[in-house]
């Protein structure tokens, strides 16, 4: 079986797939990749379905494999090289047996994803390979670990690249109303839309804090709220009115008031905006939010259509002479 040996590793690197939906009634959130879009981008580049990958929180590690395989780095733009040759973001790249893959810090974004054409092949628990740290399912990758991966189904396919919208710099986030939105008075909701926020350094797979310099967005009578279902994207207000946007590993029940919920299409921007990035929120109707919703199949199809063949500069190919660039050449004296 193809294996990846971990020589060194950054903090909080975990195996993540699309999570395990359907367990909320038992108190277990879906979990899975915080930036789901990154797994679909990798699948488009590698010609696969979304598979279990390594989620890296700001820093990667040093790896070696015993089998040739294609890889893709998506999500945060992380500095990476194979035996000194740079590995580009959002491209498919061949990683040869015996070569060393080094992934260091993120140049932009927060969460990077290392995907293999054969996928990570760790055992599934409750229908998913996703590590869920809050629930105690699985554990972070450690130096010295050996990670099983699948065979590359199409090793010799041409390299591809994918141009995607930069979601690491913040921007305007669309918010749809939830069951408690109207509990906040109109002026508070309007002030929430007018406020310029910044992404706080405080955040993890459960959620991120959104800082601001104005008064808090408090709710009169919040102590009388009954705890109920919460989902990724919900914007909870703490007792002092500081918003937190919930992410994939959030709890399933909460009592803090929620002013609305970030639409799924914009949640990757929350996940990847670096600390200090500027964020603003804009309320949209449920009907407007519905128009942005696409199925997983439609998303993968669209991303595959955006992939293009990777044209490499010959100056960047260290083993150029090993390629047969011209076939069928003779001395000229053949009959």
C-alpha positions as CSV (number, residue, x, y, z in Angstrom):
1,X,0.0,0.0,0.0
2,X,1.3,3.5,-0.7
3,X,2.3,5.2,2.5
4,X,3.3,8.8,3.6
5,X,5.9,9.0,6.3
6,X,5.6,12.1,8.5
7,X,9.0,13.4,9.4
8,X,7.8,16.6,11.1
9,X,4.4,18.2,11.5
10,X,2.8,21.5,12.5
11,X,0.3,21.8,15.3
12,X,-3.3,20.7,14.7
13,X,-2.9,18.9,11.4
14,X,-5.8,16.4,11.0
15,X,-7.4,14.1,8.5
16,X,-10.6,15.6,7.3
17,X,-13.3,14.7,4.7
18,X,-16.8,16.1,4.3
19,X,-17.7,15.0,7.8
20,X,-20.5,12.9,9.2
21,X,-23.9,14.4,8.8
22,X,-26.9,13.0,10.5
23,X,-25.7,12.8,14.1
24,X,-26.9,16.1,15.4
25,X,-29.7,14.5,17.4
26,X,-27.1,12.5,19.3
27,X,-25.1,15.7,20.0
28,X,-22.4,15.3,17.3
29,X,-21.9,18.0,14.8
30,X,-21.0,17.2,11.2
31,X,-17.4,18.3,11.5
32,X,-15.2,17.6,8.5
33,X,-13.1,20.2,6.6
34,X,-13.7,23.7,7.8
35,X,-13.2,24.9,4.2
36,X,-15.2,22.3,2.3
37,X,-14.6,24.2,-1.0
38,X,-10.9,23.3,-0.7
39,X,-11.7,19.6,-0.9
40,X,-13.8,20.1,-4.0
41,X,-11.0,22.2,-5.6
42,X,-8.6,19.3,-5.0
43,X,-11.0,16.8,-6.4
44,X,-11.4,18.9,-9.6
45,X,-7.7,19.1,-10.0
46,X,-7.0,15.4,-9.4
47,X,-10.1,14.1,-11.3
48,X,-11.6,12.4,-8.3
49,X,-14.5,12.8,-5.9
50,X,-13.8,14.8,-2.7
51,X,-11.7,12.5,-0.5
52,X,-10.1,12.6,3.0
53,X,-7.1,15.0,3.0
54,X,-4.8,16.6,5.5
55,X,-6.1,19.9,7.0
56,X,-3.2,22.1,8.0
57,X,-3.8,25.1,10.3
58,X,-1.2,27.6,9.2
59,X,1.8,25.3,9.0
60,X,2.4,21.9,7.3
61,X,5.3,19.5,7.8
62,X,7.8,17.4,6.1
63,X,6.7,14.2,4.3
64,X,8.1,11.4,2.2
65,X,6.2,8.8,0.2
66,X,7.0,5.3,-1.0
67,X,4.9,5.5,-4.2
68,X,4.4,7.9,-7.1
69,X,1.2,9.9,-6.7
70,X,-0.4,13.2,-7.7
71,X,-1.1,15.8,-5.0
72,X,-2.9,19.1,-4.8
73,X,-2.5,22.0,-2.3
74,X,-5.7,24.0,-1.9
75,X,-7.2,26.4,0.6
76,X,-4.6,28.6,2.2
77,X,-1.6,29.5,0.0
78,X,1.2,27.6,1.7
79,X,4.9,27.6,0.9
80,X,5.8,24.1,-0.4
81,X,8.5,22.3,-2.3
82,X,9.5,18.8,-3.4
83,X,13.2,18.3,-3.0
84,X,13.7,22.1,-3.4
85,X,11.4,22.5,-6.5
86,X,8.4,24.8,-5.7
87,X,5.0,23.3,-5.6
88,X,2.3,25.7,-6.8
89,X,-1.0,26.3,-5.1
90,X,-4.2,25.0,-6.8
91,X,-2.3,22.7,-9.2
92,X,-1.9,19.0,-9.6
93,X,1.7,17.9,-9.1
94,X,3.4,14.5,-9.3
95,X,5.2,13.5,-6.1
96,X,7.7,10.7,-6.8
97,X,8.6,7.9,-4.4
98,X,11.5,8.8,-2.2
99,X,11.1,12.5,-2.7
100,X,10.7,14.9,0.3
101,X,7.6,17.2,0.3
102,X,8.1,20.2,2.6
103,X,5.2,22.5,3.5
104,X,5.9,25.5,5.7
105,X,3.8,28.5,6.6
106,X,0.8,30.0,5.0
107,X,1.5,33.1,2.8
108,X,-2.3,33.9,2.7
109,X,-5.2,32.2,4.4
110,X,-5.5,30.1,7.5
111,X,-6.2,26.4,6.5
112,X,-4.3,24.6,3.9
113,X,-5.3,21.2,2.5
114,X,-2.9,18.5,1.2
115,X,-4.9,16.0,-1.0
116,X,-3.7,12.8,-2.7
117,X,-5.2,11.4,-5.8
118,X,-5.9,8.1,-4.0
119,X,-7.1,9.9,-0.8
120,X,-6.1,9.2,2.7
121,X,-7.1,5.7,3.6
122,X,-7.4,5.8,7.4
123,X,-10.2,3.8,9.0
124,X,-13.7,5.4,9.1
125,X,-15.6,6.0,12.4
126,X,-19.4,6.4,12.2
127,X,-19.2,6.7,8.4
128,X,-16.4,9.3,8.1
129,X,-12.6,9.5,8.4
130,X,-12.8,13.1,9.7
131,X,-11.0,13.7,13.0
132,X,-13.4,15.5,15.4
133,X,-11.3,16.8,18.2
134,X,-14.2,18.2,20.3
135,X,-15.9,14.8,20.3
136,X,-12.6,12.9,20.9
137,X,-12.8,11.1,17.5
138,X,-9.3,10.6,16.2
139,X,-6.2,12.7,17.0
140,X,-3.9,15.2,15.2
141,X,-1.1,13.8,13.0
142,X,2.2,13.4,14.9
143,X,5.8,13.2,13.7
144,X,6.7,9.6,13.1
145,X,3.2,8.7,11.9
146,X,2.7,6.7,8.7
147,X,-0.4,7.7,6.7
148,X,-1.9,5.1,4.3
149,X,-3.1,6.6,0.9
150,X,-4.7,5.0,-2.1
151,X,-3.2,4.2,-5.4
152,X,-3.3,7.1,-7.9
153,X,-6.1,6.1,-10.4
154,X,-4.6,8.2,-13.2
155,X,-1.0,9.0,-12.5
156,X,-0.1,9.9,-16.0
157,X,-2.8,12.4,-16.7
158,X,-1.6,15.9,-17.5
159,X,-1.1,18.4,-14.8
160,X,-3.9,21.0,-14.3
161,X,-4.3,24.3,-12.6
162,X,-7.4,26.0,-11.2
163,X,-8.0,29.7,-10.9
164,X,-10.3,30.4,-7.9
165,X,-11.5,33.5,-6.2
166,X,-9.2,34.7,-3.4
167,X,-11.0,34.1,-0.2
168,X,-8.2,35.0,2.2
169,X,-8.7,38.8,2.4
170,X,-12.1,39.1,3.9
171,X,-14.8,41.2,2.2
172,X,-18.6,41.4,2.5
173,X,-20.3,38.3,3.9
174,X,-23.9,37.6,3.2
175,X,-26.1,36.7,6.2
176,X,-29.5,35.1,6.0
177,X,-32.0,35.6,8.8
178,X,-32.5,32.9,11.4
179,X,-35.2,32.2,14.1
180,X,-33.7,34.8,16.5
181,X,-32.9,37.6,14.0
182,X,-36.0,39.7,14.8
183,X,-35.2,39.4,18.5
184,X,-32.6,42.1,17.8
185,X,-34.2,45.5,17.3
186,X,-34.0,47.1,13.8
187,X,-31.3,49.7,14.9
188,X,-29.0,46.9,16.3
189,X,-29.4,45.0,13.0
190,X,-28.7,48.1,11.0
191,X,-25.6,48.9,13.1
192,X,-24.4,45.3,12.6
193,X,-24.5,45.9,8.9
194,X,-22.7,49.2,9.1
195,X,-19.9,48.0,11.4
196,X,-16.5,47.2,10.0
197,X,-15.2,44.0,11.7
198,X,-11.8,42.3,11.7
199,X,-11.1,38.6,11.9
200,X,-9.7,38.0,15.4
201,X,-6.7,35.8,16.0
202,X,-8.9,33.8,18.4
203,X,-10.5,30.9,16.5
204,X,-10.4,27.2,15.9
205,X,-12.4,24.5,14.2
206,X,-15.4,25.4,16.4
207,X,-15.6,29.0,15.4
208,X,-13.9,32.4,15.1
209,X,-14.3,35.6,17.0
210,X,-15.1,38.7,14.9
211,X,-13.7,41.9,16.6
212,X,-15.1,45.4,16.4
213,X,-14.6,48.8,18.0
214,X,-18.2,49.8,18.6
215,X,-20.6,48.9,21.4
216,X,-21.6,45.2,21.7
217,X,-24.6,43.8,19.9
218,X,-26.5,42.7,23.0
219,X,-30.0,41.4,23.2
220,X,-32.4,42.5,25.9
221,X,-33.9,39.4,27.6
222,X,-31.2,37.1,26.3
223,X,-31.1,35.1,29.5
224,X,-34.7,34.0,28.8
225,X,-33.8,32.3,25.6
226,X,-34.1,28.5,25.4
227,X,-31.2,26.6,24.0
228,X,-31.9,25.1,20.6
229,X,-30.2,23.7,17.5
230,X,-27.2,25.6,16.0
231,X,-25.3,25.0,12.8
232,X,-22.1,26.1,11.1
233,X,-22.5,29.7,9.9
234,X,-24.6,30.8,12.8
235,X,-23.4,34.1,14.3
236,X,-23.7,33.9,18.1
237,X,-23.5,36.9,20.4
238,X,-21.8,36.5,23.7
239,X,-23.1,38.2,26.8
240,X,-21.0,41.3,26.0
241,X,-22.3,41.3,22.4
242,X,-19.2,40.0,20.7
243,X,-20.0,38.0,17.6
244,X,-18.6,34.5,16.9
245,X,-19.2,32.7,13.6
246,X,-19.6,29.0,14.2
247,X,-17.6,26.5,12.0
248,X,-17.7,22.8,11.2
249,X,-16.9,21.5,14.7
250,X,-19.4,23.7,16.6
251,X,-21.6,22.3,19.3
252,X,-25.1,21.2,18.2
253,X,-27.1,23.1,20.9
254,X,-26.5,26.6,22.1
255,X,-28.2,29.3,24.1
256,X,-26.4,32.5,23.0
257,X,-28.6,34.7,20.8
258,X,-27.9,34.5,17.0
259,X,-28.4,37.5,14.8
260,X,-28.3,35.4,11.6
261,X,-26.3,32.8,9.7
262,X,-23.6,33.2,7.1
263,X,-24.7,31.5,3.9
264,X,-22.8,28.4,3.0
265,X,-21.3,30.0,-0.2
266,X,-19.5,32.6,2.0
267,X,-18.5,30.4,4.9
268,X,-15.1,29.6,3.2
269,X,-14.3,33.3,3.3
270,X,-14.8,33.3,7.1
271,X,-12.7,30.1,7.4
272,X,-9.8,31.5,5.3
273,X,-9.7,35.2,6.2
274,X,-6.5,35.8,8.0
275,X,-6.4,37.5,11.4
276,X,-6.8,41.2,10.9
277,X,-8.8,40.9,7.6
278,X,-11.7,43.3,7.2
279,X,-15.2,41.8,7.2
280,X,-18.6,43.4,6.7
281,X,-22.0,41.6,6.9
282,X,-25.0,42.2,4.7
283,X,-28.4,40.7,5.4
284,X,-30.1,38.9,2.5
285,X,-33.5,37.2,2.3
286,X,-33.9,33.5,2.5
287,X,-34.9,33.6,-1.2
288,X,-31.7,35.3,-2.1
289,X,-29.7,32.8,-0.1
290,X,-31.5,29.9,-1.8
291,X,-30.3,31.2,-5.2
292,X,-26.7,30.8,-4.1
293,X,-27.1,27.2,-3.1
294,X,-25.6,24.5,-5.3
295,X,-25.4,20.8,-4.9
296,X,-22.1,19.1,-4.3
297,X,-22.2,17.5,-7.7
298,X,-22.9,20.9,-9.4
299,X,-20.0,22.5,-7.5
300,X,-17.6,19.8,-8.6
301,X,-18.7,20.0,-12.2
302,X,-18.3,23.8,-12.2
303,X,-14.8,23.5,-10.7
304,X,-13.7,20.9,-13.2
305,X,-14.8,23.2,-16.0
306,X,-12.5,25.9,-14.6
307,X,-9.5,23.6,-14.6
308,X,-6.9,24.2,-17.3
309,X,-3.9,22.3,-18.5
310,X,-0.7,23.4,-16.7
311,X,1.8,24.8,-19.2
312,X,5.2,24.7,-17.5
313,X,8.2,26.9,-18.2
314,X,11.1,24.7,-19.4
315,X,13.4,26.7,-17.1
316,X,11.4,25.4,-14.2
317,X,11.8,21.7,-15.2
318,X,15.0,20.4,-13.5
319,X,14.8,17.0,-15.3
320,X,13.9,18.4,-18.7
321,X,16.4,16.1,-20.6
322,X,14.6,13.0,-19.2
323,X,11.5,13.8,-21.3
324,X,11.2,12.6,-24.9
325,X,10.1,15.8,-26.4
326,X,10.3,14.7,-30.0
327,X,9.2,11.2,-31.2
328,X,9.9,9.5,-34.5
329,X,13.1,11.4,-35.4
330,X,15.5,9.5,-37.7
331,X,18.8,10.2,-39.3
332,X,17.0,10.9,-42.6
333,X,18.3,7.9,-44.5
334,X,15.4,5.5,-43.7
335,X,13.4,4.2,-46.7
